[in-house]
Structures are given as C-alpha cells and as structure tokens.
Amino acid sequence: MKNSICLLAVLVAISCKTPQKTVTAIPVSVSDNSNPVKYMNSITADELKTHLYIVASDEMQGRETGSVGQKKAGQYLISQYKKDQISFPKGAADYYQRIPAAYLNKKRNENLPDSENIWAFIEGSEKPEEILVISAHYDHVGMEGEEIFNGADDDGSGTVALLEIAQAFMQAKKEGHGPKRSILFLHVTGEEHGLHGSRFYSENPLFPLKNTIADINIDMIGRRDFDHPDTNNYIYLIGSDRLSTDLHNACEVANKKYTNLELDYKYNDLNDPNRFYFRSDHYNFAKNGIPSVFFFNGVHADYHKATDSPDKIEYEALAKRAQLAFVTAWELANRENRPLVDKDGK
C-alpha cells in the first residue's frame, strides 16, 4: 500500500511537468443573413389570393370592430400562425390582446363591443429584447343592411401580407437564418373608428416601447390609385424620414436591392391635405418616438365601398409590395444597430 502511494506521487509529479496542449475555443457560428431573396420569393400572389378570398369573404361580414365576422377573420389568422408554427408572444397568454368596449367607446361612443388585437411572434437570435413591429389593421366597416363591405384592399391586403411575411421569416428561422431581433406581427382592431387598437397597444405594450426599434405598417397595398392609372409598380412611403434617417435609408436600400418599385413620397409631404400620416396605425408608434413607415397604394374608386372586393386586387402587385415590406423588415431586424432617432417627427 505504501509503495503504491509513492508510485502514484511520482506519476502525478511527472504529469504536472508535461506541457499541456492549448485548446482553441471554437467560435459560435453567426447566421449569415445577408441574402433574403429565397425567403422573399416565398411571398407569392397565389398564396396571398388564397388568404384574401377568405379574409375578405362575405362570411366575414365586413369585419366590423368586435363583430362576429371580425372574430371569424381573427380565428382564421390564428389558424394560419398555428399552421406555420408561429407562436404568440412571450409573456402573453394566447394570440389575443383583449380590448374592452369601455376603451373602444371612450373617445366617441359608437356602441362598439369588446374586440381584440391579434399578435404573433418570432424571437430574435442575437438581440431578442429589441422588437420590430409589423402592423396592419384587420377590421373594416361591416355592413349596411344586406350590403357587405368586404374591405379587400382596406385592409385585407395588409392583413394577408402580414401572414405571408411571418411565414417567410419562420421559414428562414427553421433553416438557420432567423431574425437577429425579435418581430411582433400585430393585427390591430378598431382602425376604422379612430386607430383604437394600435393606440391601446401603445398604451399597454407587451414589450417596453423603448425596446421597440421601428414599426412597419401596411394599410392598402393591393390596388392602384387615381395618380397611377398605367402602372402598379409603385408604393407610397409615408413617415419613413419623419423620425429616422436610418429607417428611410433602410427602405430605400431594400427596394433598390430587391424590388425596384417606384417609391412615391407625395403623401409624406408635411403639407399633405389628406393628412395620411396621421390616419393609420403607424401613427400611434410614431407619436411615441418610434421610427415608423406606412406602406400605402393610395385611394381608388372602391375605397370604403361595397365594391372593394377580392376580385379587384392586383395580386402580383400585392406580392411585390409585401416583398418590399419583408426585405425592409429583414434589413431592420438583422443590421448591427437599431434605427437612430435623429429627427423630431415634423
């Protein structure tokens, strides 16, 4: 026993003097998210059309805020997120942000029932605490008697664009190219009655507004307007440069690299008599200092009429505009720095 102990001591001493090999740490791989083209191209006219013929069908009864038809449309949206394995956000109980009737009727009592924002979420791989919001309103104006206002463009087009954009990001994530920042896909209610749903979210955010890097808002992107009778290869950008040069540049760069739409800034004019900057859901983010951009095709003859139906949507144009929103989001979600707020919003 004693000899064994001595031998062990000698062996330990020898091993301590033996030079140790240096172990080189293997760097953690970082996703190469430099090329979104594959995922951009997964946003197709055919899939958008399939979704829109459901969301803007007569069964949804014009999706009036809080109505049975709007709730059916919401259930369809949730079914698609579940199908694509896109969960509701961390910290939420389910896909609904519930808004009581008392809130919806506080500013002007229109006897609206309870309603809901709908949200889905893809967590970022490197900066999960920073949130990019992509928004669209899924309500419309309902019915007048037996006449149904389907709201295919307003804002069925933005609603289904969100579904396709989320699906594209989820495909990228499954293939190892998920966004580096988190993305909240936010379908808001009550826009037609005064931007109620987006205002409710801004006052009751699931994630701190200080962590929200930008909002991309999509409201009417499926048609052409009076000023573009001969082309649909355009989109109005509103608000992109009001708060952040970085956001404006991200939109311009993404378009130049991938979609080559004509970016029309007519309604971004500070003196725009239509005041579109104040009339869609991005505004409730912008007024809180969050860089925001509104994608819009302008007003056409069927705006807020029962004739705004899915058969009149130009689906190839809808797809290309949704692709621009996607690659802009890709740029913002993956760049090194969040958009700098360097302007006062005026």
MOWO-V654279 format. One record per run of one state. SS is the DSSP state (hx for helix, st for strand, lp for the rest). FROM is the first residue (numbers start at 1). TO is the last residue. If there is no record, write none. Layout:
# MOWO-V654279
<<SS;FROM;TO> <SS;FROM;TO>>
This chain:
# MOWO-V654279
<<lp;1;1> <hx;2;17> <lp;18;36> <hx;37;40> <lp;41;44> <hx;45;55> <lp;56;57> <hx;58;63> <st;64;64> <lp;65;67> <hx;68;83> <lp;84;95> <st;96;99> <lp;100;100> <hx;101;104> <lp;105;114> <st;115;122> <lp;123;126> <st;127;137> <lp;138;139> <st;140;140> <lp;141;142> <st;143;144> <lp;145;146> <st;147;148> <lp;149;151> <hx;152;174> <lp;175;180> <st;181;188> <lp;189;190> <hx;191;193> <lp;194;195> <hx;196;203> <lp;204;208> <hx;209;211> <st;212;218> <lp;219;225> <hx;226;228> <lp;229;233> <st;234;238> <lp;239;244> <hx;245;259> <lp;260;261> <st;262;264> <lp;265;265> <hx;266;268> <lp;269;275> <hx;276;278> <lp;279;282> <hx;283;286> <lp;287;291> <st;292;296> <lp;297;309> <hx;310;312> <lp;313;314> <hx;315;334> <lp;335;346>>
